[in-house]
């Protein structure tokens, strides 16, 4: 049985998707300088605060997941008893 190829199996398509993704990120970051925000807190007046906060939150979640994996993970032969 032959495996059906998807759009993400072609490296050329993946490269195009990545370019579109990165361009959209840059456009959103630049647009933040032209849109008037309505911040609730003083630190939200900082330009690109949302982008920086989101990036560091994502990095923090990755590190927490790695630490929790060590705590929660069972040994390989746990269910063999």
C-alpha positions in Angstrom: 0.0 0.0 0.0 1.5 3.3 -1.1 1.6 6.1 1.5 -0.3 9.2 0.4 1.8 12.3 0.5 0.5 15.5 2.1 1.4 19.1 1.5 3.9 19.1 4.3 6.0 16.2 2.8 7.4 18.4 0.1 10.4 20.5 1.5 9.6 23.3 -1.0 6.1 23.7 0.5 7.5 23.7 4.0 9.9 26.5 3.1 7.1 28.6 1.7 4.9 28.1 4.8 7.9 29.1 7.0 8.5 32.2 5.0 4.8 33.1 5.2 4.8 32.4 8.9 7.9 34.6 9.6 6.6 37.4 7.4 3.3 37.4 9.3 5.1 37.6 12.6 7.2 40.6 11.5 4.0 42.3 10.1 2.2 41.8 13.4 5.2 43.1 15.4 5.5 46.2 13.3 1.7 46.8 13.3 1.9 47.1 17.1 3.7 50.4 16.7 0.8 51.9 14.7 -2.1 50.6 16.7 -3.2 52.4 19.9 -3.3 49.9 22.8 -5.7 50.2 25.7 -3.4 48.8 28.5 -4.8 48.0 31.9 -1.4 48.1 33.6 1.6 50.5 33.4 4.0 47.8 32.1 1.7 47.2 29.1 2.7 50.6 27.7 6.1 49.1 26.6 6.2 48.5 22.9 6.1 44.8 21.9 5.4 43.8 25.5 2.9 41.1 24.3 5.3 39.5 22.0 8.1 39.4 24.5 5.8 38.2 27.3 4.4 35.4 25.0 7.9 34.3 24.0 9.2 34.0 27.5 5.9 32.3 28.7 6.4 29.7 26.0 10.0 29.1 27.0 9.0 28.8 30.6 6.3 26.3 29.8 8.9 24.2 27.9 11.3 24.2 30.9 8.5 23.4 33.3 7.4 20.5 31.2 10.9 19.1 31.1 11.1 19.3 34.9 7.7 17.8 35.5 8.5 15.0 33.1 11.3 13.9 35.5 8.8 13.9 38.4 5.9 12.2 36.7 7.6 9.8 34.4 7.5 6.1 35.4 10.3 3.6 34.9 10.3 1.5 31.8 9.3 -1.7 33.5 6.7 -0.1 35.8 3.7 -2.0 34.5 5.6 -5.4 34.3 5.1 -6.1 38.0 
